[in-house]
């Protein structure tokens, strides 16, 4: 992680007023903090972090948090109201009840969770790209997919506030006030949920039964740990509490890191406001939009008849739900994360005409039902038929052409420590996102050359 880390560094120590008040609240709330660790803003990769006073072995409990100390729609003081209006608060995001809980609790200095919100004065959220200007997003993030994702986020937030949240606020003037609980505050709290919330995972049995995904929740103390791909702790969920456990030894003076999941840098920047410098993020990914594969096939079509064939093949893939207008093929450093979609799409787009006619007649079903490997490695891409590799090569080139800069120019800045240091945090994070994606795409060009 870069020196600035997940949140801005500030000149505070463990004994600053907000931390002291928060630690007193933790004791009253039943949060048990291991005496071998402490919260600090010094010698961490971000504003707050957790450091060790003594060596910690594998499997040691760092802290435990009773479920009564979690903040979400079932622990807020307005839980009965939210339950009563449950149907009217349904939304695509599923976050409205939690966000209304935060709107109510964060704006009230008498709230039980006031010491928790006090760690972030004025509720200043992380520096997510949603708070950058559209010009800055376009200039720094062109080609990465982040700018488009942020635009969609902002549209969804405004639509959700105006059609669901604001009418709810106006129906309950004794609890909420439109002048206090504004769209701007709502947007800032969306950023808090994106950057700091946790979602309890379903076990395999719950997933198989089709149980609904649980709503996100705010987890005091746990959200102060920073993220790196090579983390050293893990959050465990039990019926009584949440426990942070070490997954590897941590020496005295070291920082404890959690994980937000296997996320590429573009996801980290989009949702958390930072990225990890190359090559620290081993979860880095690059996308090729599915429509780009279609565009590459159209680009290679030599006649109107061949172009029509491309459209027919694309339509069948859409019907099979293998591709979509907004979908993407996802490539990691060593493997393809969308193996089935990519393999099937290349096969269908590159079929001979008579073979495709039969395939279409069978609605995509084949007599050979032999299961494909679920992991598609880079070495397997080398063994693709030449026609597949050529199409994938063309799609990778089209994707690289969407960036404002090339790989070499990014490499020059990254290799020049003085030039890199002059960049703002936003510029550094964006550069790492672009650079990591381009490296994967250039690697794909090499694998498909021929």
C-alpha positions in Angstrom: 0.0 0.0 0.0 1.3 3.5 -0.7 2.3 5.7 2.2 -0.9 7.6 2.1 -2.9 4.4 2.5 -6.7 4.1 2.8 -7.3 7.4 4.5 -5.4 10.7 4.8 -2.5 10.7 7.4 -3.0 13.1 10.3 -0.7 14.2 13.1 -2.5 12.4 15.9 -1.5 9.7 18.3 -3.3 7.0 20.3 -4.2 9.5 23.1 -5.9 12.1 20.9 -9.4 13.1 22.2 -11.5 11.3 19.6 -9.6 8.0 20.1 -9.7 8.3 23.9 -13.5 8.9 23.8 -13.9 6.1 21.4 -11.9 3.6 23.5 -14.0 4.5 26.6 -17.1 3.9 24.6 -15.7 0.5 23.4 -15.3 -0.6 27.1 -18.9 0.3 27.9 -20.1 -1.4 24.7 -18.4 -4.7 25.7 -15.7 -4.6 22.9 -12.7 -6.4 24.2 -9.4 -5.2 22.8 -6.2 -7.3 23.2 -3.7 -5.5 25.5 -1.0 -6.3 23.0 -2.5 -4.0 20.4 -3.5 -0.3 20.2 -5.2 2.1 17.8 -3.0 4.8 16.4 -2.5 7.3 13.6 1.3 7.1 13.9 3.4 4.6 11.9 0.3 3.3 10.1 -0.5 3.4 6.4 -3.4 5.7 6.9 -5.3 8.0 9.3 -6.0 5.2 11.8 -4.7 1.7 12.1 -3.9 -0.9 14.6 -0.4 -1.7 15.8 1.1 -4.3 18.0 2.9 -3.7 21.3 4.1 -7.3 21.6 4.6 -10.2 19.2 1.3 -11.9 18.2 1.3 -15.6 17.2 -1.0 -17.2 14.6 -4.6 -17.6 15.9 -4.5 -15.0 18.6 -7.7 -13.0 19.1 -7.0 -9.3 18.4 -10.4 -8.1 19.6 -14.0 -9.2 19.9 -17.2 -7.2 19.3 -20.6 -8.1 20.7 -23.4 -7.9 18.1 -25.1 -5.3 20.3 -22.2 -2.9 19.4 -22.8 -3.2 15.6 -24.7 -0.4 13.9 -27.3 -1.4 11.3 -31.1 -1.2 10.9 -31.7 -3.7 13.7 -29.7 -1.9 16.4 -30.6 1.8 15.6 -33.1 3.6 17.7 -35.4 3.9 14.7 -35.5 0.1 14.1 -39.2 -0.1 14.7 -39.9 2.6 12.2 -37.7 1.0 9.6 -39.4 -2.3 10.2 -42.8 -0.7 9.8 -41.8 0.9 6.4 -39.7 -2.0 5.2 -41.6 -2.4 1.9 -41.3 1.2 1.0 -37.6 1.2 1.6 -36.7 -1.6 -0.9 -34.1 -0.5 -3.4 -31.7 -1.9 -5.9 -28.7 -1.3 -3.6 -30.5 -2.8 -0.5 -28.6 -0.2 1.6 -31.5 2.2 2.3 -32.3 0.9 5.8 -28.7 1.1 6.9 -28.2 4.5 5.4 -31.3 5.9 7.1 -29.9 4.5 10.3 -26.7 6.4 9.7 -28.5 9.5 8.7 -30.4 9.5 12.0 -27.6 8.4 14.3 -24.7 10.4 12.7 -26.6 13.7 12.8 -27.5 13.3 16.5 -24.8 14.2 19.1 -26.7 12.2 21.7 -26.6 9.0 19.7 -25.2 5.9 21.3 -22.7 5.8 18.4 -21.6 9.4 18.7 -18.1 8.5 19.9 -17.8 6.2 16.9 -18.7 8.9 14.4 -16.4 11.3 16.4 -13.4 9.5 14.8 -14.3 11.3 11.5 -15.0 15.0 12.3 -17.6 16.6 10.1 -18.2 13.0 8.7 -15.6 13.7 6.0 -15.6 10.5 4.0 -12.7 8.7 2.3 -11.5 10.4 -0.9 -13.4 8.2 -3.3 -13.5 9.1 -7.0 -17.2 10.0 -6.5 -15.9 13.2 -4.8 -13.5 14.1 -7.6 -14.6 16.4 -10.4 -15.8 14.7 -13.6 -12.9 16.3 -15.5 -10.4 14.7 -13.0 -12.0 11.3 -13.2 -12.0 11.4 -17.0 -8.4 12.6 -17.2 -6.9 10.2 -14.6 -9.1 7.1 -15.0 -9.9 6.9 -18.8 -10.0 3.3 -19.9 -10.0 1.8 -16.4 -13.8 1.5 -16.0 -13.8 3.5 -12.7 -15.2 6.7 -14.2 -18.1 4.9 -15.7 -18.8 3.0 -12.5 -18.8 6.3 -10.5 -21.1 8.0 -12.9 -23.6 5.1 -12.5 -23.1 5.3 -8.7 -23.9 9.0 -8.6 -27.0 8.6 -10.7 -28.2 5.7 -8.6 -27.6 7.6 -5.3 -29.5 10.7 -6.5 -32.4 8.6 -7.8 -32.5 6.5 -4.6 -32.5 9.6 -2.4 -35.2 11.5 -4.4 -37.6 8.6 -4.9 -37.2 6.6 -1.6 -35.3 8.4 1.1 -36.6 11.9 0.7 -40.3 10.8 0.7 -39.6 8.8 3.8 -37.9 11.8 5.5 -40.9 14.0 4.6 -43.4 11.4 6.0 -41.6 11.5 9.4 -40.9 15.2 10.2 -40.7 14.4 13.9 -37.6 12.2 13.2 -36.0 13.6 10.1 -35.5 17.1 8.6 -34.8 17.6 4.8 -32.6 20.6 5.7 -30.4 18.4 7.9 -30.6 15.0 6.2 -29.7 16.2 2.8 -28.6 14.5 -0.4 -25.1 15.7 0.2 -25.0 14.0 3.6 -26.6 10.9 2.1 -23.8 10.8 -0.5 -21.1 11.1 2.2 -22.7 8.3 4.1 -22.9 6.1 1.0 -19.1 6.5 0.9 -18.8 5.4 4.5 -20.8 2.3 3.8 -18.7 1.6 0.7 -15.5 2.1 2.5 -16.1 0.9 6.0 -19.1 -1.5 6.2 -18.9 -5.3 6.5 -21.2 -8.0 5.1 -21.7 -11.2 7.0 -21.0 -14.1 4.6 -23.5 -16.9 4.1 -22.3 -20.4 4.7 -22.5 -23.0 1.9 -25.8 -24.4 3.2 -27.4 -21.0 3.4 -26.2 -20.2 -0.2 -27.6 -23.5 -1.5 -31.0 -22.8 0.2 -31.2 -19.5 -1.7 -31.2 -17.4 1.5 -31.0 -13.6 0.8 -27.7 -11.9 1.1 -27.5 -10.2 4.5 -27.4 -6.4 4.6 -24.2 -4.5 5.3 -23.4 -3.3 8.8 -21.0 -0.9 10.5 -18.4 -2.7 12.7 -16.6 -0.3 15.1 -12.9 -1.1 15.7 -12.8 -3.6 12.8 -13.2 -0.9 10.2 -10.0 0.8 11.5 -7.8 -1.9 10.2 -6.3 -1.2 6.8 -6.2 -3.5 3.8 -3.5 -5.2 1.9 -3.6 -8.2 -0.4 -1.2 -10.1 1.9 -3.1 -9.4 5.1 -2.4 -10.9 8.6 -5.8 -11.0 10.2 -9.2 -12.3 9.4 -12.7 -11.4 10.8 -14.8 -14.3 12.1 -18.5 -14.1 12.6 -20.1 -16.1 15.5 -23.7 -15.9 16.8 -22.6 -13.9 19.8 -19.8 -11.7 18.4 -17.3 -10.8 15.7 -13.7 -11.8 16.3 -10.5 -10.6 14.6 -8.0 -13.4 14.5 -4.3 -13.3 13.3 -3.6 -15.5 10.3 0.2 -15.2 10.5 2.7 -14.1 13.2 3.0 -10.3 13.6 6.1 -8.8 15.2 5.9 -6.1 17.9 5.5 -2.7 16.3 3.9 -4.2 13.2 0.6 -3.1 11.7 -2.4 -5.4 11.6 -4.1 -5.7 8.2 -7.5 -7.1 7.4 -8.7 -7.9 3.9 -11.7 -6.4 2.0 -11.7 -9.4 -0.3 -9.8 -10.3 -3.5 -10.0 -7.0 -5.2 -8.1 -5.5 -8.1 -6.8 -1.9 -7.8 -9.7 -0.4 -9.8 -12.1 -1.9 -7.2 -10.1 -0.6 -4.3 -9.9 2.9 -5.7 -13.6 2.9 -6.7 -14.9 1.7 -3.3 -12.2 2.6 -0.8 -10.2 5.5 -2.3 -6.8 3.9 -2.6 -4.8 1.4 -4.6 -1.8 -0.7 -3.9 1.5 -0.1 -5.8 2.7 -2.7 -8.2 3.4 -5.5 -7.6 1.9 -5.7 -4.1 -1.7 -6.4 -5.2 -1.6 -10.0 -6.3 -5.4 -9.7 -6.9 -5.0 -7.2 -9.7 -7.3 -7.7 -12.7 -8.0 -6.1 -16.1 -11.3 -6.2 -17.9 -12.1 -6.6 -21.6 -15.7 -5.5 -22.1 -17.7 -8.3 -23.7 -18.9 -6.0 -26.5 -15.3 -5.3 -27.3 -14.9 -9.0 -28.4 -17.9 -8.5 -30.7 -16.4 -5.2 -32.0 -13.1 -7.0 -32.7 -14.9 -9.7 -34.6 -16.8 -7.1 -36.6 -13.5 -5.3 -37.3 -12.2 -8.6 -38.8 -15.2 -9.3 -40.9 -14.5 -9.0 -44.7 -18.0 -8.8 -46.0 -21.6 -7.8 -45.0 -22.4 -11.5 -44.8 -19.6 -12.1 -42.3 -20.8 -9.1 -40.3 -24.2 -10.6 -40.2 -22.7 -13.8 -38.9 -21.0 -12.0 -36.1 -24.3 -10.4 -35.0 -26.1 -13.8 -35.1 -23.4 -15.3 -33.0 -23.5 -12.5 -30.5 -27.3 -12.7 -30.3 -27.0 -16.4 -29.5 -24.4 -15.8 -26.8 -26.7 -13.2 -25.3 -29.6 -15.7 -25.4 -27.4 -18.2 -23.7 -26.6 -15.6 -21.0 -22.9 -15.9 -21.7 -22.5 -12.3 -22.6 -24.3 -9.0 -22.1 -24.0 -5.4 -23.2 -22.5 -4.3 -19.9 -20.6 -7.5 -19.0 -16.8 -8.0 -19.0 -14.3 -10.8 -19.3 -12.0 -10.6 -16.3 -8.3 -11.4 -16.5 -6.1 -11.9 -13.5 -2.3 -12.0 -13.3 -2.2 -15.7 -13.9 -5.7 -16.8 -14.9 -9.0 -15.9 -16.4 -11.7 -15.3 -13.7 -14.6 -15.6 -16.2 -13.4 -18.9 -17.7 -16.7 -20.3 -19.0 -17.9 -17.1 -20.5 -14.6 -16.4 -22.4 -14.1 -20.0 -23.6 -17.7 -20.3 -24.9 -17.7 -16.9 -26.5 -14.5 -17.5 -28.4 -15.7 -20.9 -29.5 -19.0 -19.5 -30.8 -17.5 -16.4 -32.4 -14.9 -18.5 -34.2 -17.0 -21.5 -35.4 -17.2 -22.4 -39.0 -20.6 -21.4 -40.6 -21.9 -25.0 -40.8 -20.8 -25.8 -37.3 -22.5 -22.6 -36.0 -25.7 -23.5 -37.8 -25.9 -26.8 -36.1 -24.9 -25.2 -32.7 -27.7 -22.6 -33.1 -30.3 -25.2 -34.0 -29.4 -27.0 -30.8 -29.8 -23.7 -28.9 -26.2 -23.9 -27.7 -26.3 -27.5 -26.5 -23.7 -30.0 -27.6 -23.6 -33.8 -27.4 -20.2 -33.6 -25.8 -21.0 -32.6 -22.2 -17.5 -33.1 -20.9 -16.9 -30.5 -18.2 -14.2 -27.9 -18.9 -11.6 -27.0 -16.3 -13.0 -24.3 -14.0 -9.6 -22.5 -13.9 -8.3 -21.1 -17.2 -4.6 -20.3 -16.8 -2.3 -18.2 -19.0 -0.6 -21.4 -20.1 -3.9 -22.7 -21.4 -4.5 -19.6 -23.4 -1.3 -20.4 -25.3 -2.9 -23.6 -26.4 -6.1 -21.9 -27.8 -6.8 -22.4 -31.5 -5.2 -19.7 -33.6 -8.5 -18.1 -34.5 -9.4 -17.8 -30.8 -6.0 -16.2 -30.0 -6.3 -13.8 -32.9 -9.8 -12.6 -31.9 -8.7 -12.2 -28.2 -5.5 -10.4 -29.3 -7.6 -7.9 -31.3 -10.0 -7.4 -28.4 -7.0 -6.7 -26.0 -5.6 -4.1 -28.5 -9.0 -2.4 -28.8 -9.1 -2.2 -25.0 -5.6 -0.8 -24.7 -6.6 1.9 -27.2 -9.2 3.3 -24.8 -6.5 4.5 -22.3 -5.1 8.1 -22.6 -1.5 6.9 -22.1 0.5 3.8 -23.0 2.2 1.3 -20.8 5.7 2.7 -21.5 4.8 6.3 -20.4 3.3 5.0 -17.1 6.4 2.8 -16.5 8.7 5.8 -16.9 6.9 7.7 -14.2 6.7 4.7 -11.8 10.4 4.1 -12.3 11.3 7.7 -11.6 10.9 8.0 -7.8 11.3 11.9 -7.9 8.6 12.3 -10.6 6.3 9.8 -8.8 6.6 11.6 -5.5 5.5 14.9 -7.1 2.1 13.3 -8.0 -0.9 13.9 -5.8 -2.4 10.8 -4.0 -5.2 10.8 -6.6 -2.7 10.8 -9.4 -0.6 8.0 -7.8 -3.6 5.8 -7.1 -4.9 6.3 -10.6 -1.5 5.6 -12.2 -1.2 2.3 -10.3 -4.7 1.3 -11.5 -3.9 2.1 -15.1 -0.5 0.5 -15.0 -1.6 -2.7 -13.4 -4.4 -3.2 -15.9 -2.1 -2.4 -18.9 0.5 -4.9 -17.7 -2.1 -7.7 -17.7 -3.4 -6.7 -21.1 0.1 -6.6 -22.6 0.7 -10.0 -21.1 -2.4 -11.1 -22.9 -1.1 -9.7 -26.2 2.0 -11.8 -25.8 0.0 -14.9 -25.0 -2.2 -14.5 -28.1 0.5 -13.3 -30.5 0.5 -15.4 -33.7 
